[in-house]
Structure formats: C-alpha cells, structure tokens
Amino acid sequence: MESAMKSLEEKMKNLTTFSKPEDNDADFTDEERKTITELKQLYLETLKLDVTMQRDIYKMEKSYEDRHNTIYEKRKKILDEFRKQNHGDSNENVKNFWLNVLKVACKELINKNDEEILAFLSDVRSHLYVDDIVKFDIDFHFDKNEYFSNKVLKKTYFFNCLPDPKDPLLFDGAEIFKCEGCTIDWKTPKSRVKNSEPSFFDFFSPPTLPEDTDDDHYIDIHTILNNDFEMGFYLKERVIPKAVIFFTGEIVDCQSTSESDEDSDTDEEEASCNATGQ
C-alpha cells in the first residue's frame, strides 16, 4: 500500500485538473478557470490527506483487534459452557445463540432448512488485514455436523482505498469493490438441494460481475453485489460486536435488503437507529 500511495501522489502532482473537456468550461473566463484549477489542486491535497487518514484509522482498528478477540473468546467460552451444561435440554434459545442472532440480523436470507444447519454455528468473527491490500474476513465457525465437513466458512471483502488516478476528484472514500466466498464441502448431495428459495449459504457463492457493462446481467449482478457488500460490513461493524442485543431483541435492525422500501421507511429507520444510539 505504501508503494501505491507514492505512485498515486506522483500522478496527482502531475495532474492537470482541466485536462478533461468540461461541458461548462466555456462558461468561465480564463481568470476564473485559473482560480478553479488552483482550488481543485487544493482539493487534491485534501484527498491525499483523507487517504492517509483512512489508512491510519484502519491501522488503529487493527491494533485493537486482539483485545476485541480476547473479549469474544470469553463470550464463546460462556456459550460453549452453557451448551455443555444444558445438553439435551428442550430450551433451544441460548443453545442456538448465533442462529437466533442471524435470524434477527438477516432473517430474509435464512430458510427453514438453513436453521437446522445454523444450529451448529458456534461463533462468528471478523479479521482485518491492512498490509498491501485492505480487506476483512467474516469467519463462521461450526461444530461438527452431518451437513458439511468445513469447520469454518469464510467470506472475504476487499477495499479500494485509493482514488482513480485518471479521475481522482470523484473519490468518495474507501469502498468495498469485490468479495470472495468459499467452497462448502457438503457431505451428501441431499445436504444441499438448490431451489428457488433464498438460502443463507448462497452468501458464500457471490456472483462474478461481468467486465462488460453492456452485459445483460451486469445491472442485476451489480445490485446483488452492492447488497452483499452492505451485508458484509453490517456483520463486521454491528452484528458481531452487538450480538447479545440482537439475540435479546433490544437492538433495532437497521439493515434492509428490500429494494421496495420507501424513502419514508428509510427516514423512520434512521430515526429509530438514532433513538437507540446505534
């Protein structure tokens, strides 16, 4: 990332802000264009500062990861101990802690068959990487089960943290630009019967975005991936750290995967989030 930053800075230094034809260029006098160019150069300096600041924020977040994981290990130990002490008990609430958390956090993704499998979910963690590429993993840890042999199902999200050197003025901060799932080693074909019903386990097989923007499927896949990116960030930033209050229902679920939400619903949702301090 350091080398990429240096390369970007060099390109920004040599950038001519009015190198691209502007539709409204004729509206300005020569003196005005000169002033606007100077202002845009200052904006480029702001962008460089923002990129450096974001990189430092990721590094700071990474420095706290071990301490967060120490707390999450304690959480896992409490849940594991509860399951051992209540083995065979008819009360399935805390025993199925993560299943119930996900049913609140992303209920639209989970069907009845998924629930049987997610009953074996024992932990969910995120891991941030800040070296050459900024990315994070969401790891779903499973107890031994009859459905698949994987101990962990992983989803990885990759960040683009740098402006496009060809058009840096449009940079609007770091954003997720791709994700990778994993292969689920189903024990029998009957363990996974693909049908039209949405499944939580589709989450681990994201579609590939066509390179050609004129492809008939480009828009649909682009929308699916944007929703996927939002879900990954949502799991990392809200669901994993706040799991217990998702479980108890004390948190308002601010993640919506429905494309039919009206603006008024969004406003009400944001107001609810603010009211609960989330």
C-alpha positions as CSV (number, residue, x, y, z in Angstrom):
1,M,0.0,0.0,0.0
2,E,2.9,2.3,0.7
3,S,4.2,2.0,-2.9
4,A,0.7,2.5,-4.3
5,M,0.4,5.7,-2.2
6,K,3.7,7.0,-3.5
7,S,2.6,6.3,-7.1
8,L,-0.7,8.0,-6.6
9,E,1.0,11.1,-5.1
10,E,3.3,11.3,-8.1
11,K,0.4,11.1,-10.5
12,M,-1.6,13.7,-8.5
13,K,1.4,16.1,-8.6
14,N,1.4,15.9,-12.4
15,L,-2.3,16.1,-12.8
16,T,-3.7,18.9,-14.9
17,T,-7.2,19.4,-13.5
18,F,-8.6,20.8,-16.7
19,S,-7.1,18.1,-18.9
20,K,-10.6,16.6,-19.5
21,P,-13.0,18.7,-21.5
22,E,-15.7,20.1,-19.3
23,D,-19.2,20.7,-20.6
24,N,-19.4,24.0,-18.8
25,D,-15.8,25.1,-19.5
26,A,-17.0,27.8,-21.8
27,D,-19.0,29.4,-19.0
28,F,-15.7,30.5,-17.3
29,T,-13.3,33.2,-18.2
30,D,-9.6,32.4,-18.4
31,E,-9.1,34.0,-15.0
32,E,-11.9,32.0,-13.5
33,R,-10.5,28.8,-14.9
34,K,-7.1,29.5,-13.4
35,T,-8.7,30.1,-10.0
36,I,-10.8,26.9,-10.2
37,T,-7.7,24.9,-11.1
38,E,-6.0,26.2,-8.0
39,L,-9.0,25.3,-5.9
40,K,-9.1,21.8,-7.4
41,Q,-5.4,21.4,-6.7
42,L,-6.2,22.2,-3.0
43,Y,-9.0,19.6,-3.1
44,L,-6.5,17.0,-4.4
45,E,-4.4,17.8,-1.3
46,T,-7.4,17.2,0.8
47,L,-8.0,13.8,-0.9
48,K,-4.4,12.8,-0.2
49,L,-4.8,13.7,3.4
50,D,-8.1,11.8,3.6
51,V,-6.4,8.7,2.1
52,T,-3.6,8.8,4.7
53,M,-6.1,9.4,7.5
54,Q,-8.2,6.4,6.4
55,R,-5.1,4.2,6.3
56,D,-4.2,5.3,9.8
57,I,-7.7,4.5,11.0
58,Y,-7.5,1.0,9.6
59,K,-4.2,0.5,11.3
60,M,-5.6,1.7,14.6
61,E,-8.6,-0.6,14.3
62,K,-6.2,-3.5,13.6
63,S,-4.2,-2.6,16.7
64,Y,-7.4,-3.2,18.8
65,E,-8.4,-6.5,17.1
66,D,-6.5,-8.8,19.6
67,R,-8.2,-7.1,22.5
68,H,-11.6,-7.5,20.9
69,N,-10.9,-11.1,20.2
70,T,-10.0,-11.6,23.9
71,I,-13.5,-10.5,24.8
72,Y,-15.0,-12.6,22.0
73,E,-13.2,-15.7,23.3
74,K,-14.8,-15.1,26.7
75,R,-18.2,-14.8,25.0
76,K,-17.6,-18.1,23.2
77,K,-16.4,-19.8,26.4
78,I,-19.6,-18.8,28.2
79,L,-21.8,-20.0,25.3
80,D,-19.9,-23.3,25.0
81,E,-20.2,-23.9,28.7
82,F,-23.9,-23.3,28.6
83,R,-24.4,-25.8,25.8
84,K,-22.4,-28.4,27.7
85,Q,-24.4,-27.9,30.9
86,N,-27.8,-27.9,29.0
87,H,-27.1,-30.7,26.6
88,G,-30.5,-32.3,25.7
89,D,-32.5,-29.5,27.3
90,S,-35.6,-28.6,25.3
91,N,-34.8,-24.9,25.7
92,E,-33.1,-24.0,22.4
93,N,-32.7,-20.2,22.8
94,V,-29.2,-19.7,24.2
95,K,-28.0,-23.0,22.9
96,N,-28.7,-21.7,19.4
97,F,-27.3,-18.3,20.2
98,W,-25.8,-17.4,16.7
99,L,-28.8,-18.9,14.8
100,N,-31.1,-16.6,16.7
101,V,-28.8,-13.6,16.3
102,L,-28.7,-14.1,12.5
103,K,-32.5,-14.7,12.4
104,V,-32.8,-11.1,13.7
105,A,-30.0,-9.6,11.8
106,C,-30.6,-11.1,8.3
107,K,-33.8,-13.0,8.5
108,E,-34.5,-12.6,4.8
109,L,-31.5,-14.8,4.0
110,I,-32.5,-17.8,6.2
111,N,-35.0,-20.5,5.3
112,K,-36.2,-23.4,7.4
113,N,-33.6,-25.8,6.1
114,D,-30.8,-23.3,6.9
115,E,-32.0,-23.1,10.5
116,E,-31.3,-26.8,11.0
117,I,-27.7,-26.3,9.8
118,L,-27.1,-23.0,11.6
119,A,-28.0,-24.6,14.9
120,F,-24.4,-25.9,14.7
121,L,-22.9,-22.4,14.3
122,S,-20.7,-21.8,17.4
123,D,-19.0,-18.4,16.7
124,V,-18.7,-15.6,14.2
125,R,-15.6,-13.4,13.9
126,S,-14.1,-10.8,11.7
127,H,-10.4,-10.3,10.8
128,L,-9.0,-7.1,9.3
129,Y,-5.9,-7.0,7.1
130,V,-4.1,-3.7,6.4
131,D,-0.9,-4.7,4.6
132,D,-0.7,-4.3,0.8
133,I,-4.4,-4.8,0.4
134,V,-7.0,-3.7,2.9
135,K,-9.6,-6.5,3.4
136,F,-11.5,-8.2,6.1
137,D,-12.8,-11.8,6.6
138,I,-16.0,-12.9,8.2
139,D,-15.5,-16.4,9.7
140,F,-18.4,-18.6,10.6
141,H,-17.3,-21.4,12.9
142,F,-19.3,-24.6,13.0
143,D,-19.4,-27.6,15.4
144,K,-19.0,-31.0,13.8
145,N,-22.3,-31.7,11.9
146,E,-23.9,-34.1,9.4
147,Y,-24.2,-31.5,6.7
148,F,-20.7,-30.4,5.6
149,S,-17.1,-31.1,6.7
150,N,-15.9,-27.4,6.9
151,K,-15.0,-26.2,10.4
152,V,-15.1,-22.6,9.1
153,L,-17.0,-20.9,6.3
154,K,-15.2,-17.7,5.2
155,K,-16.3,-14.6,3.3
156,T,-13.6,-12.0,2.3
157,Y,-14.3,-8.4,1.4
158,F,-11.7,-6.2,-0.4
159,F,-11.4,-2.4,-0.1
160,N,-10.4,0.1,-2.7
161,C,-8.7,2.8,-0.6
162,L,-7.2,4.9,-3.3
163,P,-8.6,7.4,-5.8
164,D,-8.6,6.6,-9.5
165,P,-5.5,8.4,-10.9
166,K,-7.5,9.1,-14.1
167,D,-10.3,10.9,-12.2
168,P,-9.3,11.4,-8.5
169,L,-11.7,14.2,-8.0
170,L,-14.6,11.7,-7.9
171,F,-13.1,9.8,-5.0
172,D,-15.6,9.5,-2.1
173,G,-13.7,7.4,0.4
174,A,-12.7,3.8,0.8
175,E,-15.3,1.3,-0.6
176,I,-15.6,-2.5,-0.9
177,F,-15.1,-3.4,-4.5
178,K,-15.2,-7.2,-4.5
179,C,-15.8,-10.2,-2.3
180,E,-14.8,-13.9,-2.3
181,G,-16.7,-16.8,-0.8
182,C,-15.6,-20.3,-0.2
183,T,-16.4,-23.9,-1.3
184,I,-18.7,-25.7,1.1
185,D,-17.9,-29.4,1.3
186,W,-21.4,-30.9,1.6
187,K,-21.3,-34.4,2.9
188,T,-24.1,-35.7,0.7
189,P,-25.9,-34.2,-2.3
190,K,-29.1,-34.2,-0.2
191,S,-27.4,-31.8,2.3
192,R,-27.8,-29.0,-0.2
193,V,-30.7,-29.1,-2.6
194,K,-30.6,-25.9,-4.7
195,N,-34.1,-24.4,-5.3
196,S,-35.6,-21.0,-5.9
197,E,-35.8,-20.3,-2.2
198,P,-33.2,-17.9,-0.9
199,S,-30.6,-19.5,1.4
200,F,-28.1,-18.2,3.9
201,F,-25.5,-20.4,2.3
202,D,-25.8,-18.6,-1.1
203,F,-23.9,-15.9,0.8
204,F,-20.7,-17.9,0.3
205,S,-21.1,-18.1,-3.5
206,P,-21.3,-14.5,-4.7
207,P,-21.8,-14.0,-8.5
208,T,-19.0,-12.6,-10.7
209,L,-19.5,-9.2,-12.1
210,P,-19.2,-9.2,-15.9
211,E,-16.4,-6.9,-17.2
212,D,-18.6,-5.7,-20.0
213,T,-21.1,-3.1,-18.5
214,D,-23.4,-3.8,-21.5
215,D,-23.8,-7.4,-20.5
216,D,-27.5,-8.2,-20.0
217,H,-26.8,-9.4,-16.4
218,Y,-24.4,-6.6,-15.4
219,I,-27.0,-4.4,-13.6
220,D,-28.7,-7.3,-11.7
221,I,-25.3,-8.7,-10.6
222,H,-24.1,-5.2,-9.6
223,T,-27.1,-4.7,-7.4
224,I,-26.7,-8.2,-5.8
225,L,-23.0,-7.4,-5.0
226,N,-23.8,-4.0,-3.6
227,N,-26.3,-5.6,-1.2
228,D,-23.7,-8.3,-0.4
229,F,-21.1,-5.6,0.4
230,E,-23.5,-3.9,2.7
231,M,-24.3,-7.1,4.5
232,G,-20.6,-7.9,5.0
233,F,-19.9,-4.5,6.5
234,Y,-23.1,-4.8,8.6
235,L,-22.0,-8.2,10.0
236,K,-18.5,-6.8,10.8
237,E,-19.5,-3.5,12.3
238,R,-22.8,-4.3,14.1
239,V,-23.8,-7.9,14.3
240,I,-20.5,-9.4,15.7
241,P,-19.8,-6.8,18.4
242,K,-23.5,-6.3,19.3
243,A,-24.6,-10.0,19.1
244,V,-26.1,-10.2,22.5
245,I,-28.6,-7.4,22.0
246,F,-29.5,-8.8,18.6
247,F,-30.2,-12.0,20.4
248,T,-32.4,-10.4,23.1
249,G,-34.2,-8.1,20.5
250,E,-33.0,-4.9,22.3
251,I,-31.5,-3.6,19.1
252,V,-33.4,-2.2,16.1
253,D,-32.3,-3.9,13.0
254,C,-31.2,-1.1,10.6
255,Q,-30.1,-3.4,7.8
256,S,-32.7,-3.7,5.0
257,T,-32.3,-5.9,2.0
258,S,-35.6,-5.0,0.4
259,E,-35.5,-2.9,-2.7
260,S,-39.1,-1.8,-2.2
261,D,-38.5,0.4,0.9
262,E,-39.9,3.9,0.5
263,D,-37.9,6.9,1.5
264,S,-40.2,7.5,4.4
265,D,-39.4,4.0,5.7
266,T,-35.7,4.9,5.5
267,D,-36.2,8.1,7.4
268,E,-38.2,6.2,10.2
269,E,-35.4,3.5,10.2
270,E,-32.7,6.1,10.7
271,A,-34.7,7.8,13.4
272,S,-35.1,4.5,15.2
273,C,-31.3,3.9,14.9
274,N,-30.6,7.3,16.3
275,A,-33.0,6.8,19.2
276,T,-31.4,3.6,20.2
277,G,-27.9,5.0,19.9
278,Q,-26.8,2.5,17.2
